[in-house]
Amino acid sequence: MTSKWHGTCDLRLFNKSGLRGIDNFKTIHQAKCKAPLKIMKVFNNTEDGRCVVPILHSAGGIVGGDQLAININAEENSRAICSSVAAQKVYGSRGRSKLNPEGIWANQNCFFHIEKDADFEWMPQELIIYQGGLFEQNMVVKLDHTSSFLCVDLVRLGRTAAGEKLGCGVWRSSLEIFRESSEGKQYEFSDRLELSGKALESIHGLDQQPVFGSLTWVTPKGINKQSLSNLLEGCRIEREGLEGFMTCSLLNNGISARYRGSSTQAARFWFYRIWKLTRALRKSSIPRYMRIWPMQENASTDTDCPR
């Protein structure tokens, strides 16, 4: 019988310039992890002091019954990006056991607290769900009204290179982003999705495409609305030359983008271009591919990007 993991990662991000005797801006971290999650070597972007944190899932993949929890506190004035060291695999669960023929769910629960003037980005590599896999992710993000949060989700349903589809598997996702005021929670974005069954075939779902992606950026409150409108137009232009169906829309304080198609590369390229535009609007450094990412092709439209 395969053992089930109950892994945790508790991460604190804070601004080193707030320490006595240190004047330069640099975000550093403190972490406590429980297997199979661990933090790899952390480094800093020298342009803006942003902390780059690679999170490793040290097991060979996720199986039914695995429970993962990631808790991140980005403190005042901190800047950080978190990613995974590799694409994550979710093994098939349904129909694999006589004791549990309906399969067992694997879960990942994330809670992020983004404090005053903090800028946090969550950009893991893609999730690959094998045929019959059951996976659910719940993400709750609490923002200060001055903070910024950007996240990406990219999932491939089935090992399509081997001719495999998701079959009876299921992918579920819940994302809640809110700010608190004297009147209670004020939701900036709330999104619940399930991809399975007929939704995989319907033209209102995946339309038989194996790759789904989403990017969400929530800005500090009070951002210039014309700047957001210009950003939206720029995001739509950046679809040029990429395969797949891509949509982008405005939030009250931010943007939401979706990808549906057959190419994780095309989805990554588009999301990178949007990421670059959001960084420009934030007057922050141009994003670079992290050393832990296997893909190093140039995704920009203003250079020799593969078409």
N, C-alpha and C positions, 0 to 999 in steps of 0.2 A: 504493500500500500504506500502511495506517495505521501510524504510528510507535507503538512500545510504550514506555510510561513505566516507569521504575524509580525511583519517588519514595520519599523517606525523611523522617521527622520525628523528631528526637531532642529530647526536652523534659526539662528539669530543673526541679523545683518545690522551693522551700526557704523557710524561715521567716525573714522579714526581721528579726524581733525578736531573732534570734540574732546579729545583727551589732552591732559595738561602737557604743555611743552611741544605739541605737534601742531604745525600750522598747515601742512599740505592736506588737500582733500583726498581721502581714500577710504572706501568702504571695506571693512573686514568682517569676518564671520566667527561664530562659535556654533558648534554642532554636536549633537548627540544622536547616534544612530544605532539601530538594532537590526541584525541580519534579517533579510538579505540586502537591505539598503545600506549604502555607505557613501561618504563624500570622497571623491578623488581630489587630486591636487588642485587647489583654488589659485587663480591668478587674477591680476587686475589690469584693466584697460588703462594704459598710461595717459590717454587723451583726456579722460574725464573721471578717472578714479573708480570706475564701475567694477564691482566685484563679479567675477565669472565663476559660477559654482556648478561643477559637473556631478550629478548624482548617478551612482552605479547601482543597478540591480544585479547582485553578484550570483544569483541562481541562474540556471539555464533558461528559465522562462517562468511564466505565471501559470499555475494550475488551479483547478477548481478548489475553492476553500481558502485560497490565499487572501490575506487581509493586509493591506498596506495603508499606512497613514503618514502624511507629509504635512508638517506644521511649520510655517515660516512667519517670522516676525521681522518685517523691514522697518527699522526704527527711523526716527526723524532725520531727514536729509540724506538718507542712504540711497545708493544707486546699485542695482544688482540685476543679474540675469542668471536664471537657473535652467539647465538643460540636462538631458539624459546622455549617458555615455554611448549608448547604442539603441537601435530600434528594439522595441520590447515585443516578445512573443507571448501570446495567450493560447495555451494548448486546448485541444478539443475536450469537452466534458460530457456532452450528451451522448448517450448510447455506448459509453465506454465502461460502465460498471453495472453489474447485476444488482448491487445494493442501491445504487442511485441512478437508475436508467434515464431520469430526466436531467441529470447533470447537477453540478454544484457551481454556484456563482463565485467568481473572484471579484474582489472589491478593492478600489483605491479611493481613500477619502483625503481630501486636501483642505486645509484651512490656512488662509493667508491674511495677515493683518498688516496693512500698509499705512504707516503713520504719516505725520505731517511732513509735507514737501518731499516724501520718498518717491522713488521711481523704480518699480519692480516689473521684470519681464519673465514670463514662464514659457519656455520654448523647448519642450521635449522633442526628441525624434519620434518617428511614427510608431504606432501600435499595429501589430499584425495579429489578427485573430484567426486562428486555424478553424477548419470546419468543425462545427459543433461547440465552439468556444462560447463561454458565458462571461461577460465582463461588464462591470458597472463602475463608473467614476462619478463621485460627487465632489464638487469644488465650491467652497464658500469663501468669498473675498470681502473683507471689511476695509473700506477706504476712508481716509480722511478727505475732507473737501478740497485739500490742496495737493493730493497725491495722484499718481498716475499708475495704471496697471494695464499691461498688454499680455495676452496669452494666445497660444496656438494649440489646436488639437488636430492631429492628422492620423487617420486610421485606414488600414487596408483590410478588407473583409475577405478572407480566404487567401491561400497561397496561389495567386493566379498564375505565376510562372510555372507551377506544377499542374495547372488545369483544375485547381481546387476553388470552390466557392464557399461561402459561409455556411450554406445549408441550413440546419436547424439551430445554428448559433445565434447569439443576440449581443448587440453592443448598446449600452445605455449610457447616457451622460446627463448630468445636471450641473448647471453653472449658475450661481447666484452672486451678484456683485451689488453691494449696498453701502450706503453711508448712513450714519446715525445723526439725528438732530434732536432737538427738544420734543419733536413730535413723534419720535421713534425712528424705525428703519425707513430709509428712502432708497428704493431699488433703482439702480442705474441700468441693470440688465439681468434678466432671468430667462433661462433657456433650458428646456428639457427635451431630450431626443431619445428615440429608440429606433434602431435599424435592425430589422428582422423580417422574415416572412414576406408578405406582399409589398412592404415598403422597399424591399430590395429591387423589385421588378417595376413598380409603378412609375409613371412619368412624373408624378408628384413626389416621388421618393428618389431613389438612386438611379432609376431607369436602367438597371442591369449593369451599372458601372461599379467597380470594386473599391474606389477610393473616395473618401469623404474628408473634407477639411474645413476648419473654421478658425478665423482670427477675430479677436475682440480687443478693442482698445478703449479704455475709459480714461478720459482726461481729467485734469483738475476742473472743478466747477468754475463757470464764468469764462471759459475759453471763447475766443472770438468766433462767432457763428459763421462769418464769411470765410475764415481760415478753415473751418471744418468742411464747408461746401467746396472749397478749392481742393482740399485733401480728397474728398470723395471723387471729384472729377479726375484727379491724378491717379487714384486707385483704379478707376475704370480704364483709363488710358493704358495703364501698365499691364493689362491683360493681353496686349498685342503680342502675337507670335507664340502664344501658349495654348496647348490643347486642353479641352475640358470646358465645362459650364461653370461660369464664375459670376457671382452677384455680390454687390456691396451696397450698404445702406447706412444712413446716419442714425445715431442714437442722440438722445438729448445732450449728452456730453461724451461723444466718441463716435466710433464706427464699428460695424459688424460686417465681416466678409465670409463668404461660403465658397467652397470648391466641390465640384462633383465631376469625376472623370475616371481615367484609367492610369494616370501618371502621378506618382507621388513627387517626382521631380518637378513637374509643371506646377503643382500645388506649392511646393517649397519655393520655387522661383517667384511666384506671384506674391506669396506671403513675405518673402524677403524684400521685395520691392515696396510693398506697403509699409513694412517695418522701417525701411530706409526713409520713407516719406514722413512717418510719425516722428522719427528721430529729428529730422530737419525742423519740423514744426515745434518740437520741444527745445530746439537750439542745442541739441546734444550731438555727440560724435556719430559719424557714419558707422553703422554696424558692420562688423567683419565676421566672416565665418569663424566659428570657434575651432580650435585645434582638434577637439574631440569629434567633430562632425566628419563622417567619411566622405561627404560630397563637397568638392572644392570648386565646382564649375562656377563661372561668373554669372550671376542671376540678373545683373543690371541691364536695362535696355539701352543705356548710353555707352555700352562697351560691346565687346564681341561675345554676346551671349548666344549660346546654342539655340537654334530655332527648330 
